[in-house]
Amino acid sequence: GGERHTGERDVDLADAAHTSELASGRFTGRQSGERLLKNLTRRWQVGEISNLQYLMHLNTLAGRSYNDFTQYPVFPWVLRDYTSPWLDLSSPSSFRDLSKPMGAQDDARAAEYRKRFVNWLDPDPD
């Protein structure tokens, strides 16, 4: 990538050298981080990078690392079907409803969590 008038370089996410610089914290400035995130999101939206690459870069930008168990990378839980011998990726029933939290994915779980919420006693009501 080229130099910007601010003195910051563009980061080519397809270039292993640039991504290793990112992972090492070289691009940690607010302005660089914001520009990098916009570039990253745009590349993901147009299909230039995969979902996995996008999530890995987001985790790196968030300071997550495989070197620290307390800051291990996170990935969304998107699958629902763990029992079929074959996973049909074209079927919506294979995926969880991302508009609902994990505790409300089915009616029984949602009812249990509602019951817990209604019956919850605040240990410090003040």
DSSP file (Angstrom, degrees, kcal/mol; ACC not computed):
  #  RESIDUE AA STRUCTURE BP1 BP2  ACC     N-H-->O    O-->H-N    N-H-->O    O-->H-N    TCO  KAPPA ALPHA  PHI   PSI    X-CA   Y-CA   Z-CA
    1    1 A G              0   0    0      0, 0.0     2,-0.1     0, 0.0    11,-0.1   0.000 360.0 360.0 360.0 166.0    0.0    0.0    0.0
    2    2 A G        -     0   0    0      1,-0.1     8,-1.7     7,-0.1     2,-0.3  -0.342 360.0 -89.8 -96.5 176.9    0.9    3.6   -0.4
    3    3 A E  B     -A    9   0A   0      6,-0.2     2,-0.2    -2,-0.1     6,-0.2  -0.664  35.0-144.7 -86.2 141.5    1.6    6.4    2.0
    4    4 A R    >   -     0   0    0      4,-1.6     3,-2.1    -2,-0.3    -1,-0.0  -0.589  31.1-105.4 -94.3 163.4   -1.3    8.7    3.1
    5    5 A H  T 3  S+     0   0    0      1,-0.3    -1,-0.1    -2,-0.2    -2,-0.0   0.708 122.5  61.1 -63.2 -17.7   -0.9   12.4    3.8
    6    6 A T  T 3  S-     0   0    0      2,-0.2    -1,-0.3     1,-0.0     3,-0.1   0.510 119.2-111.7 -84.2  -4.9   -1.1   11.5    7.5
    7    7 A G  S <  S+     0   0    0     -3,-2.1     2,-0.4     1,-0.3    -2,-0.1   0.470  78.3 127.4  87.5   1.9    2.0    9.3    7.2
    8    8 A E        -     0   0    0     -5,-0.0    -4,-1.6     1,-0.0    -1,-0.3  -0.755  53.9-132.8 -95.9 140.2    0.1    6.1    7.7
    9    9 A R  B     -A    3   0A   0     -2,-0.4    -6,-0.2    -6,-0.2     2,-0.2  -0.576  20.3-110.7 -87.1 150.8    0.3    3.3    5.3
   10   10 A D        -     0   0    0     -8,-1.7     2,-0.6    -2,-0.2    -1,-0.1  -0.529  32.8-130.9 -70.1 148.6   -2.6    1.3    3.8
   11   11 A V        -     0   0    0     -2,-0.2     2,-0.9    21,-0.1     3,-0.0  -0.925   8.7-150.1-108.8 119.7   -2.7   -2.2    5.1
   12   12 A D    >   -     0   0    0     -2,-0.6     3,-1.6     1,-0.2     7,-0.3  -0.788   6.3-164.2 -88.3 106.8   -3.1   -4.9    2.5
   13   13 A L  T 3  S+     0   0    0     -2,-0.9    -1,-0.2     1,-0.3     6,-0.0   0.646  87.5  59.0 -70.1 -13.5   -4.9   -7.7    4.4
   14   14 A A  T 3  S+     0   0    0     -3,-0.0     2,-0.6    35,-0.0    -1,-0.3   0.598  88.4  88.4 -86.7 -11.1   -4.0  -10.2    1.7
   15   15 A D    <>  -     0   0    0     -3,-1.6     4,-2.2     1,-0.2     3,-0.4  -0.791  68.7-152.4 -92.8 117.1   -0.3   -9.6    2.4
   16   16 A A  H  > S+     0   0    0     -2,-0.6     4,-2.1     1,-0.2     5,-0.2   0.833  95.4  56.7 -58.8 -34.3    1.1  -11.8    5.1
   17   17 A A  H  > S+     0   0    0      2,-0.2     4,-1.7     1,-0.2    -1,-0.2   0.908 108.8  46.3 -64.8 -40.8    3.7   -9.3    6.0
   18   18 A H  H  > S+     0   0    0     -3,-0.4     4,-2.3    -6,-0.3    -2,-0.2   0.907 112.2  49.6 -68.7 -40.6    1.1   -6.6    6.6
   19   19 A T  H  X S+     0   0    0     -4,-2.2     4,-2.6    -7,-0.3    -1,-0.2   0.856 109.2  52.0 -69.5 -31.5   -1.1   -8.9    8.7
   20   20 A S  H  X S+     0   0    0     -4,-2.1     4,-1.8    -5,-0.2    -1,-0.2   0.873 108.8  51.1 -70.1 -33.9    1.8  -10.0   10.8
   21   21 A E  H  <>S+     0   0    0     -4,-1.7     5,-2.5     2,-0.2     6,-0.4   0.907 111.1  49.0 -64.0 -40.9    2.6   -6.3   11.4
   22   22 A L  H ><5S+     0   0    0     -4,-2.3     3,-1.5     1,-0.2    -2,-0.2   0.940 110.8  49.3 -61.3 -47.5   -1.1   -5.9   12.4
   23   23 A A  H 3<5S+     0   0    0     -4,-2.6    -1,-0.2     1,-0.3    -2,-0.2   0.820 107.0  55.9 -63.7 -30.9   -0.9   -8.8   14.8
   24   24 A S  T 3<5S-     0   0    0     -4,-1.8    -1,-0.3    -5,-0.1    -2,-0.2   0.521 121.0-107.7 -81.0  -3.3    2.3   -7.5   16.4
   25   25 A G  T X 5S+     0   0    0     -3,-1.5     3,-0.5    -4,-0.4    -3,-0.2   0.572  79.2 131.5  93.6   9.2    0.5   -4.2   17.2
   26   26 A R  T 3 <S+     0   0    0     -5,-2.5     2,-0.9     1,-0.3     3,-0.3   0.872  73.4  49.6 -64.1 -36.1    2.2   -2.0   14.7
   27   27 A F  T 3  S+     0   0    0     -6,-0.4    -1,-0.3     1,-0.2    -2,-0.1  -0.537  73.1 122.5-101.8  66.2   -1.2   -0.6   13.5
   28   28 A T    <   +     0   0    0     -2,-0.9    -1,-0.2    -3,-0.5    -2,-0.1   0.503  34.1 115.0-106.2  -5.8   -2.6    0.3   16.9
   29   29 A G  S  > S-     0   0    0     -3,-0.3     4,-3.3     1,-0.1     5,-0.2  -0.308  73.7-120.1 -65.4 150.5   -3.3    4.0   16.4
   30   30 A R  H  > S+     0   0    0      1,-0.2     4,-2.6     2,-0.2     5,-0.2   0.923 113.0  45.9 -57.4 -47.7   -6.9    5.1   16.5
   31   31 A Q  H  > S+     0   0    0      1,-0.2     4,-2.3     2,-0.2     5,-0.2   0.924 115.5  46.1 -64.7 -44.1   -6.8    6.6   13.0
   32   32 A S  H  > S+     0   0    0      1,-0.2     4,-2.8     2,-0.2    -2,-0.2   0.923 113.3  50.4 -63.1 -43.1   -5.0    3.5   11.6
   33   33 A G  H  X S+     0   0    0     -4,-3.3     4,-2.5     2,-0.2    -2,-0.2   0.901 111.0  47.9 -62.8 -42.6   -7.4    1.2   13.4
   34   34 A E  H  X S+     0   0    0     -4,-2.6     4,-2.2    -5,-0.2    -1,-0.2   0.928 115.3  44.5 -64.3 -44.9  -10.5    3.0   12.1
   35   35 A R  H  X S+     0   0    0     -4,-2.3     4,-2.4    -5,-0.2    -2,-0.2   0.892 113.5  51.1 -66.5 -39.7   -9.2    3.0    8.5
   36   36 A L  H  X S+     0   0    0     -4,-2.8     4,-2.9    -5,-0.2    -2,-0.2   0.913 109.5  50.0 -64.2 -42.8   -8.1   -0.6    8.8
   37   37 A L  H  X S+     0   0    0     -4,-2.5     4,-2.9     2,-0.2     5,-0.2   0.908 110.9  49.2 -63.4 -42.2  -11.5   -1.7   10.1
   38   38 A K  H  X S+     0   0    0     -4,-2.2     4,-2.4     2,-0.2    -1,-0.2   0.928 114.1  45.9 -61.9 -44.4  -13.3    0.2    7.3
   39   39 A N  H  X S+     0   0    0     -4,-2.4     4,-2.5     2,-0.2    -2,-0.2   0.921 113.9  49.1 -63.3 -44.5  -11.0   -1.5    4.7
   40   40 A L  H  X S+     0   0    0     -4,-2.9     4,-2.1     2,-0.2    -2,-0.2   0.931 112.5  46.8 -60.7 -48.4  -11.5   -4.9    6.3
   41   41 A T  H  X S+     0   0    0     -4,-2.9     4,-2.7     1,-0.2    -2,-0.2   0.908 112.1  50.6 -63.7 -42.8  -15.3   -4.6    6.4
   42   42 A R  H  X S+     0   0    0     -4,-2.4     4,-1.8    -5,-0.2     6,-0.2   0.925 110.0  49.7 -60.5 -45.1  -15.4   -3.4    2.8
   43   43 A R  H  <>S+     0   0    0     -4,-2.5     5,-2.6     1,-0.2     6,-1.0   0.873 113.1  47.2 -63.6 -36.9  -13.2   -6.3    1.7
   44   44 A W  H ><5S+     0   0    0     -4,-2.1     3,-1.3     4,-0.2    -2,-0.2   0.918 109.3  53.8 -68.6 -43.4  -15.5   -8.8    3.6
   45   45 A Q  H 3<5S+     0   0    0     -4,-2.7    -2,-0.2     1,-0.3    -1,-0.2   0.839 111.7  44.2 -61.8 -34.2  -18.7   -7.2    2.2
   46   46 A V  T 3<5S-     0   0    0     -4,-1.8    -1,-0.3    -5,-0.2    -2,-0.2   0.376 118.6-109.2 -94.1   4.9  -17.5   -7.6   -1.4
   47   47 A G  T < 5S+     0   0    0     -3,-1.3    -3,-0.2    -4,-0.2    -2,-0.1   0.659  80.9 126.8  82.6  16.4  -16.2  -11.2   -0.9
   48   48 A E  S   <S+     0   0    0     -5,-2.6     2,-0.3    -6,-0.2    -4,-0.2   0.769  77.8  32.0 -77.1 -25.0  -12.5  -10.4   -1.1
   49   49 A I  S    S-     0   0    0     -6,-1.0    -2,-0.2    -9,-0.1    -1,-0.1  -0.956  89.9-113.5-129.3 152.4  -11.9  -12.1    2.3
   50   50 A S     >  -     0   0    0     -2,-0.3     4,-2.5     1,-0.1     5,-0.2  -0.227  30.1-105.7 -77.6 167.9  -13.7  -15.1    3.8
   51   51 A N  H  > S+     0   0    0      2,-0.2     4,-2.7     1,-0.2     5,-0.2   0.915 122.9  51.2 -57.2 -44.2  -15.9  -15.0    6.9
   52   52 A L  H  > S+     0   0    0      1,-0.2     4,-2.6     2,-0.2    -1,-0.2   0.928 109.6  48.5 -62.6 -45.4  -13.1  -16.7    8.8
   53   53 A Q  H  > S+     0   0    0      2,-0.2     4,-2.5     1,-0.2    -1,-0.2   0.916 111.9  50.4 -60.2 -42.4  -10.5  -14.2    7.7
   54   54 A Y  H  X S+     0   0    0     -4,-2.5     4,-2.6     1,-0.2    -2,-0.2   0.939 112.4  45.7 -60.7 -48.4  -12.8  -11.3    8.7
   55   55 A L  H  X S+     0   0    0     -4,-2.7     4,-2.4     2,-0.2    -1,-0.2   0.880 111.6  52.3 -64.6 -37.9  -13.4  -12.8   12.1
   56   56 A M  H  X S+     0   0    0     -4,-2.6     4,-2.1    -5,-0.2    -1,-0.2   0.925 111.5  46.6 -63.7 -43.4   -9.7  -13.5   12.6
   57   57 A H  H  X S+     0   0    0     -4,-2.5     4,-2.9     2,-0.2    -2,-0.2   0.909 111.3  51.5 -65.2 -41.5   -8.8   -9.9   11.7
   58   58 A L  H  X S+     0   0    0     -4,-2.6     4,-1.8     1,-0.2    -2,-0.2   0.914 110.0  49.9 -60.6 -41.9  -11.5   -8.5   14.0
   59   59 A N  H  <>S+     0   0    0     -4,-2.4     5,-2.8     2,-0.2    -1,-0.2   0.898 111.2  49.1 -62.8 -40.0  -10.2  -10.6   16.9
   60   60 A T  H ><5S+     0   0    0     -4,-2.1     3,-1.7     1,-0.2    -2,-0.2   0.929 110.1  50.4 -65.3 -45.3   -6.7   -9.3   16.2
   61   61 A L  H 3<5S+     0   0    0     -4,-2.9    -1,-0.2     1,-0.3    -2,-0.2   0.827 107.4  55.4 -61.8 -30.2   -7.9   -5.7   16.1
   62   62 A A  T 3<5S-     0   0    0     -4,-1.8    -1,-0.3    -5,-0.2    -2,-0.2   0.455 121.8-108.6 -81.5  -0.6   -9.6   -6.4   19.4
   63   63 A G  T < 5 +     0   0    0     -3,-1.7    -3,-0.2     1,-0.3     2,-0.2   0.629  68.0 148.9  85.4  13.7   -6.3   -7.5   21.0
   64   64 A R      < +     0   0    0     -5,-2.8     2,-0.3    -6,-0.2    -1,-0.3  -0.521  20.2 178.6 -82.5 151.6   -7.3  -11.2   21.2
   65   65 A S    >   -     0   0    0      6,-2.3     3,-1.0     3,-0.4     6,-0.3  -0.998  43.2-132.7-153.7 147.2   -4.5  -13.8   20.8
   66   66 A Y  T 3  S+     0   0    0     -2,-0.3     6,-0.1     1,-0.2     3,-0.1   0.589 106.1  69.2 -72.8 -10.1   -3.9  -17.5   20.9
   67   67 A N  T 3  S+     0   0    0      1,-0.2     2,-0.4     4,-0.1    -1,-0.2   0.514  97.6  51.4 -86.5  -5.7   -1.0  -16.7   23.2
   68   68 A D    X   -     0   0    0     -3,-1.0     3,-1.7     1,-0.1    -3,-0.4  -0.936  65.3-158.5-137.3 111.1   -3.3  -15.7   26.1
   69   69 A F  G >  S+     0   0    0     -2,-0.4     3,-0.7     1,-0.3    -1,-0.1   0.749  95.6  57.0 -62.1 -24.0   -6.1  -17.9   27.2
   70   70 A T  G 3  S+     0   0    0      1,-0.2    -1,-0.3    -6,-0.0    -6,-0.0   0.644 115.6  36.4 -80.9 -13.0   -7.9  -15.0   28.8
   71   71 A Q  G <  S+     0   0    0     -3,-1.7    -6,-2.3    -6,-0.3    -1,-0.2  -0.084  83.7 153.9-126.2  32.3   -7.9  -13.1   25.5
   72   72 A Y    <   -     0   0    0     -3,-0.7    -6,-0.2    -8,-0.2    -3,-0.1  -0.309  55.2 -90.6 -63.4 144.6   -8.5  -16.1   23.2
   73   73 A P        -     0   0    0      0, 0.0     2,-0.4     0, 0.0    -1,-0.1  -0.203  43.0-143.4 -55.4 146.6  -10.2  -15.3   19.9
   74   74 A V        -     0   0    0    -19,-0.2   -15,-0.1    -3,-0.1   -10,-0.0  -0.881  15.5-172.4-115.9 147.3  -14.0  -15.5   19.9
   75   75 A F        -     0   0    0     -2,-0.4     2,-0.0   -16,-0.0   -23,-0.0  -0.992  31.2-103.5-136.6 143.0  -16.3  -16.7   17.1
   76   76 A P        -     0   0    0      0, 0.0     2,-0.9     0, 0.0     0, 0.0  -0.351  28.0-122.0 -68.6 147.1  -20.1  -16.6   17.0
   77   77 A W        +     0   0    0      1,-0.2    19,-0.0    -2,-0.0     0, 0.0  -0.795  47.5 157.0 -87.2 105.1  -22.0  -19.8   17.6
   78   78 A V        +     0   0    0     -2,-0.9    18,-2.6    17,-0.1     2,-0.2   0.646  36.7  88.3-110.6 -18.8  -24.0  -20.0   14.4
   79   79 A L  B     +B   95   0B   0     16,-0.3    16,-0.3     1,-0.1     3,-0.1  -0.550  37.1 174.7 -87.2 150.1  -25.0  -23.7   14.0
   80   80 A R        +     0   0    0     14,-3.0     2,-0.8    -2,-0.2    15,-0.2   0.642  63.3  75.5-114.2 -35.4  -28.1  -25.3   15.4
   81   81 A D        +     0   0    0     13,-1.3    -1,-0.1     1,-0.2    13,-0.0  -0.730  39.9 148.2 -93.0 107.4  -27.9  -28.8   13.9
   82   82 A Y        +     0   0    0     -2,-0.8    -1,-0.2    -3,-0.1     5,-0.0   0.223  68.1  58.9-116.3  11.0  -25.4  -31.0   15.7
   83   83 A T  S    S+     0   0    0      3,-0.1    -2,-0.1     0, 0.0     4,-0.0   0.674  75.5  97.1-114.7 -23.5  -27.2  -34.3   15.2
   84   84 A S  S    S-     0   0    0      1,-0.1     3,-0.1     2,-0.1    -3,-0.0  -0.392  72.0-132.1 -69.5 145.0  -27.6  -34.8   11.5
   85   85 A P  S    S+     0   0    0      0, 0.0     2,-0.4     0, 0.0    -1,-0.1   0.785  96.9  34.6 -66.7 -24.9  -25.0  -37.0    9.7
   86   86 A W  S    S-     0   0    0      2,-0.0     2,-0.7     0, 0.0    -3,-0.1  -0.994  81.1-134.9-130.3 136.9  -24.7  -34.3    7.1
   87   87 A L        -     0   0    0     -2,-0.4     2,-1.0    -3,-0.1     3,-0.0  -0.824  13.1-151.1 -94.3 118.1  -24.9  -30.6    7.6
   88   88 A D    >   -     0   0    0     -2,-0.7     3,-1.5     1,-0.2     6,-0.3  -0.770  10.7-173.0 -90.0 100.1  -27.1  -28.9    4.9
   89   89 A L  T 3  S+     0   0    0     -2,-1.0    -1,-0.2     1,-0.3    -2,-0.0   0.581  82.2  61.1 -72.2  -9.0  -25.7  -25.4    4.6
   90   90 A S  T 3  S+     0   0    0     -3,-0.0    -1,-0.3     4,-0.0    -2,-0.0   0.531  87.8  88.1 -91.5  -6.4  -28.5  -24.4    2.3
   91   91 A S    X   -     0   0    0     -3,-1.5     3,-2.0     1,-0.1     4,-0.3  -0.817  67.3-151.0 -97.2 122.6  -31.1  -25.1    5.0
   92   92 A P  G >  S+     0   0    0      0, 0.0     3,-1.5     0, 0.0    -1,-0.1   0.780  95.4  69.2 -58.7 -25.3  -32.0  -22.2    7.4
   93   93 A S  G 3  S+     0   0    0      1,-0.3    -4,-0.1   -13,-0.1     4,-0.1   0.620  87.3  66.8 -71.0  -9.7  -32.9  -24.9   10.0
   94   94 A S  G <  S+     0   0    0     -3,-2.0   -14,-3.0    -6,-0.3   -13,-1.3   0.636  97.8  63.8 -79.7 -14.1  -29.1  -25.7   10.2
   95   95 A F  B <  S-B   79   0B   0     -3,-1.5   -16,-0.3   -16,-0.3   -17,-0.1  -0.828  84.5-114.8-117.3 148.8  -28.4  -22.3   11.7
   96   96 A R        -     0   0    0    -18,-2.6     2,-0.9    -2,-0.3   -16,-0.1  -0.372  39.1 -99.1 -75.1 159.5  -29.4  -20.6   15.0
   97   97 A D    >   -     0   0    0      1,-0.2     3,-1.8     8,-0.1    -1,-0.1  -0.711  32.3-162.7 -79.9 105.6  -31.6  -17.6   15.0
   98   98 A L  T 3  S+     0   0    0     -2,-0.9    -1,-0.2     1,-0.3     4,-0.1   0.560  83.3  70.3 -72.2  -6.9  -29.1  -14.8   15.4
   99   99 A S  T 3  S+     0   0    0      2,-0.1    -1,-0.3    -3,-0.0    -2,-0.1   0.575  97.5  61.1 -82.1  -7.9  -31.8  -12.3   16.5
  100  100 A K  S <  S-     0   0    0     -3,-1.8     5,-0.1     5,-0.0    -4,-0.0  -0.902  88.6-113.8-118.7 146.1  -32.1  -14.3   19.8
  101  101 A P    >   -     0   0    0      0, 0.0     3,-2.0     0, 0.0    -4,-0.1  -0.282  39.6-100.7 -68.3 165.0  -29.6  -14.9   22.5
  102  102 A M  G >  S+     0   0    0      1,-0.3     3,-1.2     2,-0.2     4,-0.2   0.839 121.2  60.3 -56.6 -35.2  -28.4  -18.5   23.1
  103  103 A G  G 3  S+     0   0    0      1,-0.3    10,-0.3     2,-0.1    -1,-0.3   0.578 106.7  46.1 -71.4  -8.2  -30.7  -18.9   26.0
  104  104 A A  G <  S+     0   0    0     -3,-2.0    -1,-0.3     1,-0.1    -2,-0.2   0.020  71.9 115.6-122.4  27.6  -33.8  -18.3   23.9
  105  105 A Q  S <  S+     0   0    0     -3,-1.2     2,-0.3    -5,-0.1    -8,-0.1   0.793  83.9  23.8 -71.8 -27.2  -33.1  -20.5   20.9
  106  106 A D  S  > S-     0   0    0     -4,-0.2     4,-2.5    -3,-0.1     5,-0.2  -0.923  87.2-108.2-133.4 164.5  -36.0  -22.7   21.6
  107  107 A D  H  > S+     0   0    0     -2,-0.3     4,-2.5     1,-0.2     5,-0.2   0.862 115.4  52.5 -60.4 -39.4  -39.3  -22.2   23.4
  108  108 A A  H  > S+     0   0    0      2,-0.2     4,-2.1     1,-0.2    -1,-0.2   0.929 112.5  44.2 -64.9 -45.2  -38.3  -24.4   26.4
  109  109 A R  H  > S+     0   0    0      2,-0.2     4,-2.4     1,-0.2    -2,-0.2   0.912 113.1  51.6 -65.7 -41.5  -35.0  -22.6   27.0
  110  110 A A  H  X S+     0   0    0     -4,-2.5     4,-2.4     1,-0.2    -2,-0.2   0.913 110.0  49.4 -61.7 -42.5  -36.7  -19.2   26.6
  111  111 A A  H  X S+     0   0    0     -4,-2.5     4,-2.4    -5,-0.2    -1,-0.2   0.906 110.3  51.2 -63.0 -41.8  -39.4  -20.1   29.1
  112  112 A E  H  X S+     0   0    0     -4,-2.1     4,-2.3     1,-0.2    -2,-0.2   0.916 111.8  46.2 -62.1 -44.1  -36.7  -21.3   31.6
  113  113 A Y  H  X S+     0   0    0     -4,-2.4     4,-2.2   -10,-0.3    -1,-0.2   0.879 111.4  51.3 -69.2 -36.6  -34.8  -18.1   31.3
  114  114 A R  H  X S+     0   0    0     -4,-2.4     4,-2.7     2,-0.2     5,-0.2   0.918 110.1  50.8 -62.2 -42.5  -37.9  -16.0   31.7
  115  115 A K  H  X S+     0   0    0     -4,-2.4     4,-2.2     1,-0.2    -2,-0.2   0.918 110.4  48.8 -61.1 -44.6  -38.8  -17.9   34.8
  116  116 A R  H  X S+     0   0    0     -4,-2.3     4,-0.6     2,-0.2    -1,-0.2   0.904 112.2  49.3 -62.0 -41.2  -35.3  -17.3   36.2
  117  117 A F  H >< S+     0   0    0     -4,-2.2     3,-0.8     1,-0.2    -2,-0.2   0.940 112.3  46.3 -64.7 -47.5  -35.6  -13.6   35.5
  118  118 A V  H 3< S+     0   0    0     -4,-2.7    -1,-0.2     1,-0.2    -2,-0.2   0.873 118.8  41.8 -63.1 -38.3  -39.0  -13.2   37.0
  119  119 A N  H 3< S+     0   0    0     -4,-2.2    -1,-0.2    -5,-0.2    -2,-0.2   0.401  84.9 124.5 -91.7   2.3  -38.0  -15.2   40.2
  120  120 A W    <<  -     0   0    0     -3,-0.8     2,-0.6    -4,-0.6    -3,-0.0  -0.435  49.6-150.5 -69.2 131.4  -34.5  -13.6   40.5
  121  121 A L        -     0   0    0     -2,-0.2    -2,-0.1     2,-0.0    -1,-0.1  -0.909  14.7-129.6-104.4 124.6  -33.9  -12.1   43.9
  122  122 A D        -     0   0    0     -2,-0.6    -2,-0.0     1,-0.2     0, 0.0  -0.606  10.9-152.6 -71.9 118.5  -31.5   -9.2   44.0
  123  123 A P  S    S+     0   0    0      0, 0.0    -1,-0.2     0, 0.0    -2,-0.0   0.726  93.3  32.9 -67.4 -19.0  -29.0   -9.9   46.7
  124  124 A D        +     0   0    0      1,-0.1    -2,-0.0    -3,-0.0    -3,-0.0  -0.698  68.7 175.0-136.0  82.1  -28.4   -6.2   47.2
  125  125 A P              0   0    0      0, 0.0    -1,-0.1     0, 0.0    -3,-0.0   0.600 360.0 360.0 -69.1  -9.8  -31.7   -4.3   46.5
  126  126 A D              0   0    0      0, 0.0    -2,-0.0     0, 0.0     0, 0.0   0.487 360.0 360.0 -80.3 360.0  -30.3   -0.9   47.5
